[in-house]
């Protein structure tokens, strides 16, 4: 006899009654890693390196050609700017000078320009006489003698006479230093001084030195006693203004730090008899 069939409950069913998708089979491939769910993986963390870090290190260690050229251009520009700033810093700033000082500097430059123009004209005339003159030998001897006389005066081996000034420095407290005296000599030379003598006993030449000794000022080893006199041959007006220049001899000596005074006398015939004896030559001789 047939077996009785029991109907299934209404809320139940079998796999044949529903369209159930097939279950995925586990992969058996050895190189494939299992899939992890979000819960199993845990919170996500970003462990990547900063973007471009490796590229920056690589470019720094092994720069390209364009980077080397750019760095060289920057280096040259930097050196140019530094040299320009240094040059401008070393240049004399005339913005703080008074109008009278600027005018005096302009007058000195004008006088020097006129002197040089006269010297150029004289040399050109001498050249013309030597090239086309009838008595060229006589002109050559005269020119050689004139140059010898000039060199003797400049070298301090011969006395000199001419217009100029006499500066007398009164220093009761003996605070005038060798540096101040040297600066005065340089100012006189800048103003066109041709011959300078101190106390009419020391001829100032290229090898003259100034120092502070235990008993006072020393010039070429000679003790300079007070008052100090400086005879200068040259343009009297230019020399006087150079001594009165701001920061020059007069302003420094009359400053309360020194407490002295300066007298300047113009003379049309300043005579300097002090000379220097040239040292004996060990190796050189006239050619």
C-alpha positions in Angstrom: 0.0 0.0 0.0 1.2 3.4 -0.7 2.9 5.4 2.0 1.0 8.4 3.3 2.3 11.8 2.2 2.5 14.5 4.8 2.2 18.0 3.4 5.0 20.5 4.4 4.1 23.5 6.5 3.0 26.6 4.7 6.0 28.7 5.9 8.6 26.1 5.1 10.1 25.1 1.8 12.8 23.1 0.2 15.8 24.1 -1.9 13.9 23.0 -4.9 11.1 25.4 -4.2 13.3 28.5 -4.2 15.9 29.9 -6.6 18.9 29.8 -4.3 22.2 30.9 -5.8 25.0 28.3 -5.6 27.6 28.8 -2.9 31.0 29.8 -4.1 33.6 27.1 -3.8 36.8 27.8 -1.9 39.7 28.5 -4.1 42.4 26.0 -4.1 45.0 28.2 -5.8 48.2 28.5 -3.6 49.0 32.2 -4.6 45.6 33.6 -3.9 45.1 35.1 -0.4 41.8 34.7 1.4 39.4 37.6 1.3 39.1 39.5 4.6 36.0 41.3 5.7 36.0 44.8 7.1 35.6 43.6 10.6 38.5 41.2 10.3 40.8 43.8 8.7 40.2 46.3 11.5 40.6 50.1 11.1 42.3 51.2 7.9 45.8 52.8 8.3 47.7 54.8 5.7 51.3 53.8 5.8 52.4 55.3 2.5 55.4 57.6 2.3 54.9 61.3 1.6 54.3 61.9 -2.1 57.5 62.9 -3.9 59.9 62.3 -1.0 61.9 59.7 -2.9 62.0 62.0 -5.9 63.3 64.9 -3.9 66.1 62.8 -2.3 67.0 61.5 -5.7 67.1 64.9 -7.3 69.2 66.3 -4.4 71.7 63.5 -4.6 71.8 63.3 -8.4 70.7 66.7 -9.8 69.9 67.0 -13.4 71.6 69.2 -15.9 68.9 71.9 -15.7 69.2 72.1 -11.9 73.0 72.4 -12.1 72.7 75.3 -14.6 70.1 77.0 -12.5 72.2 76.7 -9.3 75.2 78.2 -11.2 73.1 81.1 -12.3 72.0 81.8 -8.7 75.5 81.6 -7.5 76.8 84.1 -10.0 73.9 86.5 -9.2 74.6 86.2 -5.5 78.3 87.0 -5.9 77.4 90.0 -8.1 75.0 91.4 -5.6 77.5 90.9 -2.7 80.3 92.6 -4.6 78.0 95.5 -5.5 76.9 96.0 -1.9 80.5 95.8 -0.8 81.6 98.4 -3.4 78.9 100.8 -2.5 79.7 100.4 1.2 83.4 101.3 0.5 82.6 104.3 -1.6 82.8 107.7 0.1 79.5 109.1 1.1 79.3 112.9 0.4 75.7 113.3 1.6 76.9 114.4 5.1 79.3 117.0 3.9 78.6 120.7 4.0 78.1 122.8 1.0 81.3 124.7 1.6 83.2 121.4 1.8 81.7 120.2 -1.5 82.6 123.5 -3.2 86.2 123.2 -1.9 86.5 119.7 -3.3 85.2 120.9 -6.6 87.7 123.8 -6.6 90.6 121.4 -5.8 89.6 119.1 -8.7 89.3 122.1 -11.0 92.8 123.3 -10.1 94.2 119.9 -10.5 92.6 119.6 -13.9 94.1 122.9 -15.0 97.5 121.9 -13.8 97.3 118.6 -15.7 96.2 120.4 -18.9 99.2 122.8 -18.6 101.5 119.8 -18.2 100.0 118.1 -21.2 100.5 121.2 -23.3 104.1 121.5 -22.2 104.8 117.9 -23.0 103.2 118.2 -26.4 105.4 121.3 -27.2 108.5 119.4 -26.1 107.6 116.5 -28.3 107.1 118.8 -31.3 110.5 120.4 -30.7 112.2 117.0 -30.4 110.6 115.7 -33.6 111.0 118.6 -35.9 113.2 121.2 -34.2 116.5 122.4 -35.7 118.4 122.0 -32.4 117.0 118.7 -31.2 120.0 117.8 -29.1 119.9 121.0 -27.1 116.2 120.6 -26.4 116.8 117.0 -25.3 119.5 118.0 -22.9 117.4 120.8 -21.4 114.4 118.5 -21.0 116.6 115.8 -19.4 118.0 118.4 -16.9 114.6 119.7 -16.1 113.4 116.2 -15.4 116.4 115.6 -13.2 115.7 118.8 -11.2 112.1 117.8 -10.7 113.0 114.3 -9.6 115.6 115.7 -7.2 112.9 117.9 -5.6 110.4 115.1 -5.4 112.9 112.8 -4.0 114.0 115.3 -1.4 117.6 115.4 -2.4 117.6 119.1 -3.3 116.3 122.2 -1.6 113.1 123.8 -2.9 111.5 127.2 -3.0 108.1 128.4 -4.1 104.6 129.7 -3.0 102.9 127.8 -0.2 101.9 128.0 3.4 103.4 127.4 6.9 101.2 125.6 9.4 102.0 125.9 13.1 100.4 123.5 15.5 100.2 124.5 19.1 99.7 121.4 21.3 100.1 122.4 25.0 98.9 119.0 26.3 100.9 117.0 23.7 97.9 115.1 22.4 98.7 115.3 18.7 99.4 111.8 17.5 101.4 110.4 14.7 98.2 109.3 13.0 96.9 112.9 12.9 100.2 114.2 11.5 100.2 111.5 8.8 96.7 112.3 7.9 97.7 116.0 7.5 100.5 115.1 5.2 98.1 113.0 3.1 95.6 115.8 2.9 98.3 118.2 1.8 99.4 115.8 -1.0 95.8 115.4 -2.1 95.6 119.2 -2.3 98.6 119.3 -4.7 101.5 119.8 -2.3 104.9 119.3 -4.0 107.3 119.7 -1.1 106.7 119.2 2.6 109.0 119.6 5.5 108.3 119.3 9.3 110.1 121.7 11.7 112.3 122.5 8.7 114.5 119.6 9.7 112.7 116.6 8.3 111.9 116.4 4.6 108.8 114.3 3.9 109.4 111.8 1.1 107.9 108.5 0.0 109.8 106.6 2.7 109.0 108.9 5.6 107.5 107.2 8.6 105.6 108.6 11.6 105.6 107.1 15.1 104.8 107.9 18.8 108.0 107.7 20.9 108.3 107.8 24.7 109.3 111.5 24.6 106.9 112.7 21.8 106.4 112.4 18.0 108.9 110.7 15.8 109.3 111.4 12.1 112.0 109.3 10.4 113.6 108.8 13.8 113.8 112.5 14.6 112.1 113.8 17.7 109.5 116.6 16.8 109.3 119.2 19.4 106.4 121.6 20.0 105.2 123.7 18.4 105.1 121.6 15.2 105.6 123.5 12.0 104.7 122.1 8.6 106.1 124.0 5.5 104.3 123.1 2.3 104.9 124.3 -1.2 102.0 124.4 -3.6 98.7 126.2 -4.3 98.3 128.3 -1.1 94.5 128.5 -1.4 94.0 124.8 -2.0 96.4 123.9 0.8 94.7 126.2 3.3 91.3 124.8 2.5 92.6 121.3 2.9 93.8 122.0 6.4 90.5 123.6 7.3 88.5 120.8 5.8 85.9 119.2 8.1 87.7 116.4 10.0 91.1 117.8 9.0 93.9 119.2 11.0 92.3 122.4 12.2 89.1 120.8 13.4 90.9 117.9 15.0 93.4 120.0 16.9 90.9 122.6 18.1 88.6 119.9 19.3 88.3 119.7 23.1 89.9 116.3 23.1 93.2 117.9 22.1 92.6 121.5 23.1 95.2 123.0 20.8 95.2 125.6 18.1 96.5 125.9 14.5 98.0 128.9 12.7 98.2 129.1 8.9 100.3 131.7 7.1 100.4 132.1 3.4 103.8 132.9 1.9 104.8 133.6 -1.7 108.3 132.3 -1.1 108.4 129.3 1.1 112.0 128.0 1.4 112.7 124.4 2.4 116.3 123.5 3.0 115.8 120.2 4.6 117.0 117.3 2.4 117.4 113.6 2.6 120.5 111.6 1.9 119.8 108.7 -0.5 121.1 105.4 0.7 124.0 103.8 -1.0 123.0 101.2 -3.6 124.4 97.7 -3.1 123.4 96.2 -6.5 122.1 98.9 -8.8 124.3 101.3 -10.8 123.6 103.8 -13.6 123.1 102.1 -16.9 
